[in-house]
Amino acid sequence: MTAGIDLIHFATSDYELGLDTFAKEKNLDVNKFFDGIGQEKMSIAPPDEDIVTLAAKAVSPILNKIDKQTITAVLFATESSVDQSKSAGAFLHGLLGLPNKCRVVEFKQACYAGTAALQMAISLVHSNPKENILVIAADIARYEQGSSGEATQGCGAVAMLIKQNPRIMIIEQGSGYYTEDVADFWRPNYLNTALVDGKYSTKTYLNSLKYAWDNFVEETGKQFDDINNFCYHIPFSRMTEKAHKTLIKKANKIISVKTFNQQTLPGQIYNRVVGNSYCAALFISFCSFLDNDKHNLEKNRFGFFSYGSGCVAEFFTGVIQTGYQDFIMKDSHLQQINNRQALSYDEYVDLYYKQKIDGANIVFAKNNKGKYRLEKIENNIRKYEIN
């Protein structure tokens, strides 16, 4: 019996800020972003869009294709949690009317948590083939205005149906791990925005990749040449290039530019215009690969490197299944990206920085154009609505 990704779909917000607009406001060369970090736009979530509404938007097309009463667990990964006690998945469970015979839990470890949720789901399916599990990774990346991280902001959610005999990808057993207590990126409970030491974080990311790769080779016996395509956690698109060059050097390989691009480039297309989505970024990269690679990926083995600051890292693999093209949701992904409303810099500031959610009672202006939105906070209880 195999287990893996049967369906996958991602969602993002209704608004975007072009980094050309951002650069003009900051009086910076736009190539600092377009070429330097490989980013062109960032998705901007208004105050009435949060990780729960993004997750609902990501999950809904999957539920439309299955009997939602068969869902046995919701594993929700995020570092943008809306409550210190109640799982974001519990809000989602109620919003979508999922069955009561269902487990719901939230995962947290920076951008790595989505992989932790995925691997737990795979283990549950191997233990009980009747399990049909929703794994959700959703985040809104937010930094202080004027900080070095501001240009890498973004938001997104990915939903995956994990079950036996999957139609898109089998997740293979055997991973490489690495953990170290470092202060490269963190957000204390009393802050709404993250703190980051960018250069140190990049260094730690690449160091973790080398150690996780060594452990992966030791545990599985697989080598670089056994893997056809690679997806990396993408805080900014240029990180993929840095990571793959590091892995090639670590594996003592020499490859052509054409091969390098074939192995990595399709996975960067969506992230380049969505921005950082923390837990969701690795899996948005996978969606981007499935949707945009012009080759038939059937039977290709993908290598995934998941990194969460602080830090925890994992390298694992999966194999694309025959007929996967019939189950990807490219049209929905492109429609969401292409239909976003472009913001001026002032509009972006109004949406991202002016609304302070620190009171017991707030009614949100209607900016979210989607089916699901955060309507209000009443007596410290979040209230969602379906349009």
N, C-alpha and C positions, 0 to 999 in steps of 0.2 A: 504494500500500500504506500502511495506517495501523498505528500501534502504540499500545498503551495498557494500561489495567487490565482484564484479562479476568475476574478474580475477586479479591475482597478480604475479609479476615476479621480480626477483632482478638480478643485474649485479655487477660484480666487475672487477678489473683490470687484466692485463695479467701477473703480476709479484708478487712474494711473497718474504718476508724475514722471514726465520725461527728464532724464538726467541732463539733457540740453537746457531745459528750463531751469533746472537746479543749478547748473554750472553758470548760467547767465546771471542768476540772482547773486551767486557767491563770487562773481567775477573770476571764475576759474576756466581753464582750458578744458573743454568738454572731452578731449582725448584722455584726460586723467581718468575718466570713467569708461568711455567707450573702449579704449585700448588698454589703459592701465589696470583696471579691475574687470574688464569685460562685461560691463553692465550698461544697458540703454534706458531702462525704465524700472520703476518700482510700483507694485500694486499698493494702493492706499486704502485701508479700511476705515470707513466713517464710524462715529461712536455707536451707531446702532447695528454694527457688524462686529461680531466677536468670534472666538474659536468655535462656539456652539453653532452659530448660524453658518459659518464657513463649512463646518463638518456636515451639517444637514444638507447643504448644497452639494457636497462631495458624495454623500451616501445615497441621496435620492435616486439617481439613475441606476444604481446597483439594485436598490429595493424594487424598482420598476421591472426588473428582469427576473426576480425570484419571489418566492413566497416568504414574506418577512417573518412569518410565524415560525420559520425554521431556524432563525438566528438564536444561538445559544449563549453568546458572549459578545460584549462590546469592550474592546481594549483601546483606551483613548490616551494617546501620547501627546504631551504638550509641555512647554515651559512658559505658557501664557495663561496659566490657570485662572479661572474666574472666581474660585472659592478655595479657601485653605483647607476645607474639610470635605465638601461634597464634590464628587467627580464631575468633570464636564460631561462625561458620558452619561451620567444620570439625567442631566438636563436634556441631552440629545435623545435619550431613550424615551422620555416623555413626549418630546416635541414630535418625534417620528412615529409614536404609537407602537413601539417594539414590544414583543411578548414579555409577560411577567416572569416566565420561566427562562431567565436570562441572567448571566453574571455581568457586572459592570465594574470596571476599575480604571484608575488613572495612573499613568507612568510618567516619571520625571527623571531625567538626567540630561539636561541641556538638549543638544540636537541628536543625541544617540537614542533617546527614548522610543522613537518609532521602531527602531530595529529590535529593541528589547521586547516591545509588544508583539512584533511579528514573530520573533523566535518563540515567545511563550505560546502564541497561537499555534504555531507549527507543532510544538510539543503536545499541546492539548489534542490536536487532531490525531497525532500518532498514538496517543493514549486511548482515544475514543473516536473512531472514524465517523460517528454520527454528528460530531461538532461542526457547526457552520458559524464562523467567527468573523465579526467585523473588526478590523484593525484600522484605527483612524489616527493620523498624525496631522495636527493643526496648530498653527502658530501665527502670531502677528509680531514681526520684528520691529522693535521700537527703541530708538536711542535719543539721547538729549539733543535738542536743536543746537546745531553748531559743532557737534562732536564729530570725531573722525569716522564714526560708524554710521552717521546719518544717511549717507549716500547709498548704503547697502541695505536699507530697510526694504520691507516687502511683506507679503502675507499669502498664505495658501493653506489648503487642507487636502490631504489624500486619503481616500477610503479604499480598503482592500477587503475582498471577501476571501477568507482563508478556509480551505476545505480539502478533503481527500480528492485525488485524481483531478487536479486543477487543469483548467483549459489554457492558461497563459504561461505560467512558470511553476516548475517544481523547485522548491527550495531544498538544496542538498544538505545533508548532515555534515557536520564538521566546520568549525569556525576558528579564527585566530582572534585573541583578545589582548587588550592592554588597558591598564588602569593606573593612574598616578594622580595624587592630590596636588593640583597646581591652581594658580590664580591667574588664568588667562582671560576669563570671561565669567561674570557672575551678576546676580541681581538680588540684593538683600530684600527682605520682606517690606521694608519701608520705602522702597523705590519703585517707580512705575517704569523706569527705563533701565536698560542693561549697562553694565560697565565692562569695558574691554581693553586689553593691552594687545593691540592688533599684531604687532611684529612678534611678540612672544607667543600669541595664539597660533599664528602661522607656523612658527618653529615647532611648537608642541604638536600641532596637527601632523606635520610631516614626520616627526620623530615617532609618534604613535603609529603611523602607517607602517613604518619600517618594522617596529616590534610586533604589530599585529600580523603582518605578512610572514615574518619568521615563524610565529606560532601557528599560523594557518598552514604553512608548508609542512611543519613538523607534525601537525595533527592529521592532515589529509593526504599528504604525499603529492598533492597537485603542484604544478609549476606554472610559471608565467605563460608558457606556450599552450597550456591546457585551457586557457581562457580566451574567448573571442572578443568580448566587449567589456568595458569597465564603466561603472557609475561611482562617482565619489560624492560625499557630502559637499554641497556647494554654498558656502556663505557669500561668495561672489564667483562669477564664472571662470575667471582666470585661475582660481584655485585648482580646478580640474587639471589644467596644464602643469602647474607646479607639482601636484600630487603624482600625475602619471610619469613625469620625468623622474621623480624620486623613486617610484616603484621600478621603472626600467633600469635605473642605475643599481638599485638594490638587487634586482634579479640578474644583473650583469648581462643585459641584452642590448642590442643595437637594432633599431627598427627605422624604417623610412618615415618621412613626414606623412606620406599618404596613409600608411598603416596606422600611425599615431592618430591621425584624424578619424579614420574609420573606427578605431577602438573607442574614441571618446567624444567626438564633436557633436553627434546628434543629441547626446544627452544634455547639452548646454543650452539648447535653443530656447526652451521655455523659461529656464531660470534667468536667462539674460534679460528678459522683459518682465518678469514677475518680481525679481529681487529675492532677498533671503527670506526663507520661510521656516528656518530652524528645523524642527523635527520632520517637516514635510519635504524638505529640499532634496534629500537623496531620492525619494520616491517620485517627486516631480521630474527629476532627471531621468528616471526609468520610464515614466510616461512619455517624456520627450523623445527618448530613444525609440520606443515602440512606434510612435506616431510619425517620426521624421526620418528614420533610416530608410534609405531607398533599397536596401538589400532584403532578401528573405532571411529573417533571423531564426527560422525554425532550427531547433537542435543546437543553437548557439549557447555556449556557457557564458554567463555574465558574472563578473566579479564586482562585488559591492563593498565599498569602504565607508563605514559609518563612524562619524566622529562627533562626540559631544564634549564640549569644553568642561574643564574641571578636574580630570578628564577621563572618559571611557571611550574605547574604540573597538571596533570589530570588523574583521574581513570575512565575508562569506560568499557563497556562490549559488546560482540557480540556473536551470536549463529551460530555455524557451520551448513551448510545446507546439506540435504540428497543428496548424489551423488557428493559431493565436490571433491572426488578423481579423477573424470574424467577431472577436470579443473586445477589441480595444475601442475607445470612445473618443477618437480624434476630433470628430466634428464638434462635439460639446466643448472640448478643450480650446479649440481654435475660436469658436464662437465667443466664449467668455473673454479670451484675451483680446480679440479684435473689437468687441463691443464695449470695452471700458471707456469711460469718459475721461478725457484729458483735463487735468487740473492746472490752474495757474499756481505759482508759488504761494500766493496769499491764501488761495482756497485750500491748498494742502495744509498750511499752518493752522487754518481755522478748524479743519477736520481732525488733525492729528494732535494738536497741542492746546487748543483753547478749552475743550471740554474736560473738566475735572470731575472724575467719578469718585467722590469722597463723601457723599451724603446718603442719607437713608431713603430719600424719595427724589427720583429723577424721571422725567418723561422725555424721551429722546425725539428730536426732530427726525423726520423721515427722509433719510438719505439713501439707505440701503434699498436697492431696487429689486432685490431677489424675493423669493417666495417666503423665506424665513428671516425674521429680524428680531432684534432685541427692542421691545417696545418701551419698557420702563423698569426701574427698580423701585419697588414699593415695600416699605418697612424692611428694607435690606434684603428683599427677595427679588431675584431676577425674574421678569415676566417676558416670555417670548410670544410672538404672534405669527400666524401663517396667513399670508396675503392671498 
